[in-house]
Amino acid sequence: MHLPASVRPARPLLAGLTPRIQTDGTIALGTDPVHGVVLTGADVAETAKLFRLITRLATLSGPTPAAALAVAADLPVDRVVELCDALDGAGLTTHHPLESIGVEAAAWSVARRRAGGESSLSGPSPLPLARRRSGSRILVDGRGLLVQEIARLLRSAGIGEVRAGWYAASADDHDPDSVDPALAICVAPRMPWQRSRDWSRRGVRHLPVLTRPGSVDVGPLVVPGTGPCLDCVALSDAATADTGTPTDLLADGQGEPVTVEDTLAAVAAGTVAMLALGVTDAYPPPTGVRWHTALPLPSIATSQWSIHPRCPSSWHRPRLAVDAPGTASHPERFVQGGRMGR
């Protein structure tokens, strides 16, 4: 049903897009040079009024009739509707009011604007960021400074339960009251080959973090049923293709102390936490991608894998389905790996 302009609701502006008038008279939304935007098409005479209107949109607690905003800003209703439609079309508004999980959450809401629509992996309906994080459980398996820093960042970001430490994942396996975590992070000097298979069988998303004193490899994120698994990585890697992969927990580094230089640990912990929050926020990072950082200078490099055609893992197979009479399907033999970006 088409509503009259006067009663059409205007939605709150995304957190982090506080307006400001620039020296050239244009209105900028946000201060970040990467994620900020500039409003164009405004007359010089109405700049102050539009600025007042956008400032009001940034503080709304919910949808508000356009007529009420027009009175407050001393603008015609049609002009208010035009601005609100432009903001909606650019993905700069939200169904949810500002959330109370910290000022840093505003940066996430702005950055998500470039990430496209959220993934359905965390549920079919949109939820406020605070509720997603507070309802999530994440395991951080390992011991050492890097493990502690990852756990600290996740708790600071509002994750409801973070279980971290030596054998954290094993303790979770034997806890009859625990539900599967949103993500299991394994921090160790070797890849968690066997545990990855166990988590994949359970349908648990997991992120390996391979540590060395002077470099750290993060990923690839393994999402069972989507993209490559760690066996695909092993089969694609000439260094491990001939030797195979470990088959027991001790051989894949569980329980071994993690030694990473302190400044490198800080960079790596931030990388891991950002990827983990992507999973809980329903904007997961691409599968099959590894992020590499190393001393002496801060930088992030990536490498990528796809599903290996000789991987024996059953979770790569397409699900069985029965077609309706008179139809036929031709499912692909292998699910395609994720891609960079959106």
Secondary structure, DSSP 8 states (H G I E B T S, - for coil): ----GGG-EE--B-TT--EEE-TTS-EEE-S-TTT-EEE-S--GGGHHHHHHHHHHHTT-SS-EEHHHHHHHHT--HHHHHHHHHHHHHTT-B-SS----S-TTHHHHHHHHGGG-S--GGG-SS---HHHHHHT-EEEEE--SHHHHHHHHHHHHTT-SEEEEETTHHHHHHT-TT----SEEEEEESS--HHHHHHHHHHT--EEEEEEETTEEEE---BBTTBS--HHHHHHH-HHHHTT----STGGGTTT------HHHHHHHHHHHHHHHHHHHTT----TTEEEEEESSS---EEEE----TT---GGGS-------TT------SS-----S--
